[in-house]
Amino acid sequence: VGTLGIESNFPERAEIIGYAYPNPANSFVSFNYDIPSSSTGAKVKITSLLGTVVDEIQLDKTEGKANINVSNLKNGIYFYSLMLNNSAAITRKFVVKR
């Protein structure tokens, strides 16, 4: 008897990206992150509800706080994805409302 599962390409330690705050956002949105040091090309990709990429932010450190200027975005729902090794590790949403 064994176990059956899906093999993951990510390290066992869970990648963490916090929830965006303030949410809804007006001019800036922030979130905390903590990623494995073995991950390459860590970045955050911001997409619109229709899937259009509106911004990409490179993460230089393995942990910290990212602040993103959203003053140029229209009101609406957006998604931010933590990209590790060219794959989305986790995706969350935030709202821009003025």
Accessible surface in RSA format (square Angstrom, percent):
REM  Atomic radii and reference values for relative SASA: ProtOr
REM  Chains: A
REM  Algorithm: Lee & Richards
REM  Probe-radius: 1.40
REM  Slices: 20
REM RES _ NUM      All-atoms   Total-Side   Main-Chain    Non-polar    All polar
REM                ABS   REL    ABS   REL    ABS   REL    ABS   REL    ABS   REL
RES VAL A   1   208.03 136.9 122.21 110.6  85.82 206.8 134.39 116.8  73.64 199.7
RES GLY A   2    68.42  84.4   0.00   N/A  68.42  84.4  36.74 100.8  31.68  71.0
RES THR A   3   145.72 103.6 109.31 110.8  36.40  86.8  81.85 109.9  63.86  96.5
RES LEU A   4   179.19  99.8 145.57 104.1  33.62  84.5 146.83 103.1  32.36  87.1
RES GLY A   5    65.75  81.1   0.00   N/A  65.75  81.1  35.51  97.4  30.25  67.7
RES ILE A   6   174.42  99.3 142.82 106.4  31.60  76.2 146.84 105.7  27.58  74.8
RES GLU A   7   160.59  92.2 130.85  99.0  29.74  70.8  55.83 108.0 104.76  85.5
RES SER A   8    74.40  62.9  47.43  63.3  26.96  62.1  44.19  94.1  30.21  42.3
RES ASN A   9   138.72  95.7 107.95 104.3  30.76  74.1  30.63  73.7 108.09 104.5
RES PHE A  10    51.56  25.8  39.36  24.4  12.21  31.8  40.11  24.3  11.45  32.8
RES PRO A  11    51.38  37.4  30.50  27.8  20.88  75.9  43.60  36.0   7.78  48.4
RES GLU A  12   182.17 104.6 146.02 110.5  36.15  86.1  66.06 127.8 116.11  94.8
RES ARG A  13   121.03  50.8 107.26  54.7  13.76  32.8  77.39 105.8  43.64  26.4
RES ALA A  14    68.02  62.5  56.43  87.1  11.60  26.4  63.09  88.8   4.93  13.1
RES GLU A  15    28.41  16.3  16.28  12.3  12.13  28.9   0.99   1.9  27.42  22.4
RES ILE A  16    96.22  54.8  93.94  70.0   2.28   5.5  96.22  69.3   0.00   0.0
RES ILE A  17     1.33   0.8   0.33   0.2   1.00   2.4   0.33   0.2   1.00   2.7
RES GLY A  18    19.07  23.5   0.00   N/A  19.07  23.5  19.04  52.2   0.03   0.1
RES TYR A  19   160.84  75.1 152.83  87.0   8.00  20.8 113.23  85.1  47.61  58.7
RES ALA A  20     8.63   7.9   0.11   0.2   8.53  19.4   0.11   0.1   8.53  22.6
RES TYR A  21    92.46  43.2  92.36  52.6   0.10   0.3  83.38  62.7   9.09  11.2
RES PRO A  22    79.80  58.2  74.02  67.5   5.78  21.0  79.80  65.9   0.00   0.0
RES ASN A  23    71.51  49.3  37.28  36.0  34.23  82.4  10.88  26.2  60.63  58.6
RES PRO A  24    76.29  55.6  62.58  57.0  13.71  49.8  62.66  51.7  13.63  84.7
RES ALA A  25     0.38   0.4   0.00   0.0   0.38   0.9   0.38   0.5   0.00   0.0
RES ASN A  26    86.94  60.0  85.85  83.0   1.09   2.6  23.84  57.4  63.10  61.0
RES SER A  27    48.72  41.2  48.07  64.2   0.65   1.5  22.97  48.9  25.75  36.1
RES PHE A  28   109.60  54.8 106.13  65.7   3.48   9.0 106.27  64.4   3.33   9.5
RES VAL A  29     1.07   0.7   0.94   0.9   0.13   0.3   1.07   0.9   0.00   0.0
RES SER A  30    11.45   9.7  11.45  15.3   0.00   0.0   0.26   0.6  11.19  15.7
RES PHE A  31     1.18   0.6   1.18   0.7   0.00   0.0   1.18   0.7   0.00   0.0
RES ASN A  32    77.92  53.7  77.06  74.5   0.87   2.1  25.21  60.7  52.71  51.0
RES TYR A  33    17.26   8.1  11.82   6.7   5.44  14.2   2.33   1.8  14.93  18.4
RES ASP A  34    45.91  32.2  45.91  45.7   0.00   0.0  11.44  26.9  34.47  34.4
RES ILE A  35     6.26   3.6   5.25   3.9   1.00   2.4   5.25   3.8   1.00   2.7
RES PRO A  36     9.41   6.9   7.65   7.0   1.76   6.4   8.29   6.8   1.12   7.0
RES SER A  37    97.51  82.4  69.25  92.4  28.26  65.1  34.68  73.9  62.83  88.0
RES SER A  38    82.22  69.5  52.89  70.6  29.33  67.6  56.89 121.2  25.32  35.5
RES SER A  39    18.01  15.2   0.20   0.3  17.82  41.0   1.11   2.4  16.90  23.7
RES THR A  40    91.48  65.1  87.45  88.7   4.03   9.6  73.95  99.3  17.53  26.5
RES GLY A  41    53.80  66.4   0.00   N/A  53.80  66.4  37.50 102.9  16.30  36.5
RES ALA A  42     9.65   8.9   5.18   8.0   4.46  10.1   5.18   7.3   4.46  11.8
RES LYS A  43    40.10  19.6  40.10  24.6   0.00   0.0   7.03   6.3  33.07  35.2
RES VAL A  44     0.14   0.1   0.14   0.1   0.00   0.0   0.14   0.1   0.00   0.0
RES LYS A  45    49.60  24.2  49.45  30.3   0.15   0.4   8.95   8.1  40.66  43.3
RES ILE A  46     1.41   0.8   1.41   1.1   0.00   0.0   1.41   1.0   0.00   0.0
RES THR A  47    22.63  16.1  22.63  22.9   0.00   0.0  13.58  18.2   9.05  13.7
RES SER A  48    22.53  19.0  21.39  28.5   1.14   2.6  19.79  42.1   2.74   3.8
RES LEU A  49   110.45  61.5  88.64  63.4  21.81  54.8  88.64  62.3  21.81  58.7
RES LEU A  50   168.23  93.7 133.82  95.7  34.41  86.5 139.17  97.7  29.06  78.2
RES GLY A  51    50.01  61.7   0.00   N/A  50.01  61.7  29.94  82.2  20.08  45.0
RES THR A  52    84.08  59.8  76.75  77.8   7.33  17.5  58.00  77.9  26.08  39.4
RES VAL A  53    72.21  47.5  48.99  44.3  23.23  56.0  48.99  42.6  23.23  63.0
RES VAL A  54    56.82  37.4  23.71  21.5  33.11  79.8  30.52  26.5  26.30  71.3
RES ASP A  55    59.59  41.7  52.17  51.9   7.42  17.5  16.49  38.8  43.10  43.0
RES GLU A  56    81.16  46.6  56.10  42.4  25.06  59.7  20.99  40.6  60.18  49.1
RES ILE A  57    44.46  25.3  41.39  30.8   3.08   7.4  44.46  32.0   0.00   0.0
RES GLN A  58   117.50  65.7 100.22  73.2  17.28  41.1  51.64 109.9  65.87  50.0
RES LEU A  59    19.49  10.9   4.21   3.0  15.28  38.4   5.18   3.6  14.32  38.5
RES ASP A  60   137.20  96.1  95.36  94.9  41.84  98.9  35.03  82.4 102.17 101.9
RES LYS A  61   145.22  70.8 137.18  84.2   8.03  19.1  87.17  78.5  58.04  61.8
RES THR A  62    60.54  43.1  57.67  58.5   2.87   6.8  32.41  43.5  28.13  42.5
RES GLU A  63   110.77  63.6 106.08  80.3   4.69  11.2  26.32  50.9  84.44  68.9
RES GLY A  64    31.26  38.5   0.00   N/A  31.26  38.5  28.56  78.4   2.70   6.0
RES LYS A  65   113.53  55.4  85.63  52.5  27.90  66.4  37.03  33.3  76.50  81.5
RES ALA A  66     9.67   8.9   3.81   5.9   5.86  13.3   9.67  13.6   0.00   0.0
RES ASN A  67    93.91  64.8  64.23  62.1  29.68  71.5  18.24  43.9  75.68  73.1
RES ILE A  68     6.45   3.7   4.07   3.0   2.38   5.7   6.45   4.6   0.00   0.0
RES ASN A  69    78.78  54.3  66.20  64.0  12.58  30.3  20.75  49.9  58.03  56.1
RES VAL A  70     0.11   0.1   0.11   0.1   0.00   0.0   0.11   0.1   0.00   0.0
RES SER A  71    61.29  51.8  41.38  55.2  19.91  45.9  24.77  52.7  36.52  51.2
RES ASN A  72   126.51  87.2  89.58  86.6  36.94  88.9  45.84 110.3  80.67  78.0
RES LEU A  73    22.73  12.7  18.32  13.1   4.41  11.1  20.08  14.1   2.65   7.1
RES LYS A  74   170.95  83.4 163.12 100.1   7.84  18.7 112.13 100.9  58.82  62.7
RES ASN A  75    91.08  62.8  65.98  63.8  25.10  60.4  26.78  64.4  64.31  62.2
RES GLY A  76    28.91  35.7   0.00   N/A  28.91  35.7  27.80  76.3   1.11   2.5
RES ILE A  77    61.75  35.1  56.69  42.2   5.06  12.2  56.69  40.8   5.06  13.7
RES TYR A  78    17.36   8.1  17.36   9.9   0.00   0.0   3.85   2.9  13.51  16.7
RES PHE A  79    59.32  29.7  59.28  36.7   0.04   0.1  59.28  35.9   0.04   0.1
RES TYR A  80     1.26   0.6   1.01   0.6   0.25   0.7   0.82   0.6   0.44   0.5
RES SER A  81    12.54  10.6  12.54  16.7   0.00   0.0   1.64   3.5  10.90  15.3
RES LEU A  82     0.00   0.0   0.00   0.0   0.00   0.0   0.00   0.0   0.00   0.0
RES MET A  83    20.31  10.5  20.31  13.4   0.00   0.0  18.31  15.6   2.00   2.7
RES LEU A  84     0.00   0.0   0.00   0.0   0.00   0.0   0.00   0.0   0.00   0.0
RES ASN A  85    62.65  43.2  44.60  43.1  18.05  43.5  28.21  67.9  34.44  33.3
RES ASN A  86   134.13  92.5 109.04 105.4  25.09  60.4  27.51  66.2 106.62 103.1
RES SER A  87    53.16  44.9  48.17  64.3   4.99  11.5  21.95  46.7  31.21  43.7
RES ALA A  88    58.82  54.1  32.00  49.4  26.82  61.0  32.00  45.1  26.82  71.0
RES ALA A  89    31.84  29.3   0.37   0.6  31.47  71.6   1.44   2.0  30.40  80.5
RES ILE A  90    49.78  28.3  42.40  31.6   7.38  17.8  49.69  35.8   0.10   0.3
RES THR A  91    70.00  49.8  43.41  44.0  26.59  63.4  33.19  44.6  36.82  55.7
RES ARG A  92    53.12  22.3  45.30  23.1   7.82  18.6  14.11  19.3  39.01  23.6
RES LYS A  93   116.55  56.9 105.80  64.9  10.76  25.6  57.58  51.8  58.97  62.8
RES PHE A  94     0.78   0.4   0.77   0.5   0.02   0.0   0.78   0.5   0.00   0.0
RES VAL A  95    46.46  30.6  46.46  42.1   0.00   0.0  46.46  40.4   0.00   0.0
RES VAL A  96     1.07   0.7   0.00   0.0   1.07   2.6   0.00   0.0   1.07   2.9
RES LYS A  97   133.54  65.1 124.36  76.3   9.18  21.9  67.20  60.5  66.34  70.7
RES ARG A  98   127.52  53.5  68.96  35.2  58.56 139.4  83.47 114.1  44.05  26.7
END  Absolute sums over single chains surface
CHAIN  1 A     6494.1       4970.4       1523.7       3635.7       2858.3
END  Absolute sums over all chains
TOTAL          6494.1       4970.4       1523.7       3635.7       2858.3
